[in-house]
Each structure stands twice: as C-alpha cells, then as structure tokens.
Amino acid sequence: MSSIVLFDSPNHRNVLLEESQAGDTAVQSNQHLIIHEKGGMILDPGGHKVYAKVLSDTMSQLGGGKLEYVFLSHQDPDIVAAVNGWLMTTDAIGYASNLWLRFIPHFGLDRLVTHRLKGIPDGGMLLDLRGLQLVILPAHFLHSPGNFQVYDPVSKILYSGDLGASLNDGFEAVKDFDAHIPFMEGFHRRYMSSGRSMRAWAKMVRQLDIECIAPQHGCYMKGRPMVNRFIDWCEQLECGVDLLDDVYRVPVA
C-alpha cells in the first residue's frame, strides 16, 4: 500500500491511500482519508480484496485516533462492497445517498450495523468532523443518480469521486493537462450522464476555493491553474445522453 500526503498541518491531514492491484483485472482505485483533531473519515473505502490493507493503513494513519465516518459517494462495488466490514470492525457512521440505503444491504450488511448507515439528502449536507464542517456536495448523474462529493475547506481539496477519473496513468499529480486528457476522455464520455450535468457541476464548484481535485481513480489535479483547466474541460465536454445517436442502434449481422 502506497500513500501520498496531500495536505499536512498540526491538526489536519489528507492522505491518499493508493490501492494497488498489479496484474489484477479490477479497475485501480484510490482511497482517501481526512484526519482532523485525530478524528477520521475514509472516503470510498473499496471492495473485499483491499479491505484488510485499507483498514490496516487507515488505522496506522490515525495513530490512535478514531475513525468517525465512512463516506460512500455512490453505490458501485469498488466503493461500497466491503462496507459491512468497516461498520462491524469500527464504530464509524456510514453515509450514502438516500437513494441507495435499500440497495447497499445487498452487499451483505449485517442487521447489527444497519442503523449506522445514514442517508444523505439530495441537496447535500454539512458533516461535522470534530469541529470541521465538511461540505457534502450534490453531484448527481456524475455518474450515479445518487452521487456526492466532499469538499474539505481546510485543505481546499475537492474529493470528486468518479468525476476526474483517469485510467492507466498512475496516481500522482497531473503535470501536463493536455497530455492527461486521453486518459480521462473515454471514461467521461461514457460514464458521465450529460453535458448539462457537467455544466451545472462546474457552476457550483466555481463558488469554492479549490486547490486540489482528488478523484477515486487515477491521478489528482493540484494547483489552481490545473483545477481550473479541469473545470473548464468538464464544462464543454459532450458525454452520456449527448451521444445517444452513436449508441442506440439495432445490431446487424
């Protein structure tokens, strides 16, 4: 397990836990940890194959602190499949969209911990982490119909989930945005729902003071120029239902 410290101060740390599965067929994914005053939140902790490693590394990073929250941006298995383990082995509270509360139990959620999986309303919310107000932002249809992101106002990091995901380009900071586009473009054109959703998201996040965008897959974008390049790129991208004419065709021999 590799880790990269994205932000560090005496009472606040942001750590990227890179879940490496060399030679595996599973998509690469990142787990992110926010630590404030020795209280922690793990974001999109992943599936069963990485559960033990991510849990061990999380507890090591907490250094005797307590895991307060498990944040689930949406319902995909690379995010929620091991949530039962997290809730059974810690006292953390899980948060996911209200839309998915009756679907996530299909991953094997034990009845002893179902009361600790809480719903996020469609409009998002503020979540208190030992005095820090984390902003849970609506990002519906990017790509899930019940989808959220997390903005940390101390580190000024936006945790963007699948938005910004890149494939096969490592997991470190993007150095050349134009060279990075091919690693994002195919995924975004297919998995993001529409240009309208992208434009609404861009309008919303431009109101925030963002120094870094950290997706759940691949590289992160650090520094305001890189952040702004990404937001501009999202705003103009045709994707999802914009491209229906290329998808809805009857197969022929």
Steps between C-alpha positions, in 0.01 A plus 500: 500500500640835398393830650538863401441784744302763312483746792660510843467737794522450878132402534399404146622250241375375165645170382456316171513124554573349161346153469736316267390175339783428259401235247138506615207550265328740743509871428759694703348713773610747764387521857519841667527571871423832671634534855405795720580523872563121498157428356488342156280446197579239238359576155385220267690225683471236228422133464582177680836441333652817645302520824768362734776716352297819497372445854852434631646803326212721617552404863874556463443847358254583780773418753269430791226731378148388416332433169181706519352463150494276194394707199350323197474728197268260316401135473770335288673187637849655485366746759255317726558123468692475830290747698374227733855432613562868570185537708551171686863566596472871585246730664488723192178635350450431130351759267353441153226646285147432622445335162736212582411415860280206395746377237826504696376223737524263201878516550445312826431770757448337840182594688718599798642797309217607269410783739847649446451546126344845464343672201620820333218722370503594133617853571807387694589596855770615739672228698680588822838333546615613846417863431581496127198549275554276199278593206314208340422625150234366262654362181205299373531324164880538509467213455248353746145637546578518873853638508694726737841661533685635804663841534748550782530875575824463697708325235283649220478154341194396302454123510325447169428125492482368145505848350859559396580129492787396279607153394852364450682824581621433855363672808724802557448867420422592139790692349372563146123537473483469122704179509273370777171550309522170303510309829172663611304562183360158414389436857327836532325486166340168593454515878394863553134555422488823299658832422217665692603320819862597440414866453287506817788344694751751360278792599468362854866424571624834364352646819755304705864575579660186353873424503475132406252262335549139612300233311439140600696361204839606372679832525407809698512863383692740722523880479243753386608508134461120472171506693362770270611313190309196617183693583513672161549165328200347678284797417541458124505119477231316306424176681234245593159576349658768279640209300190277482496496120826305509363242748135422425525287188356158423786249461531346155679190377 
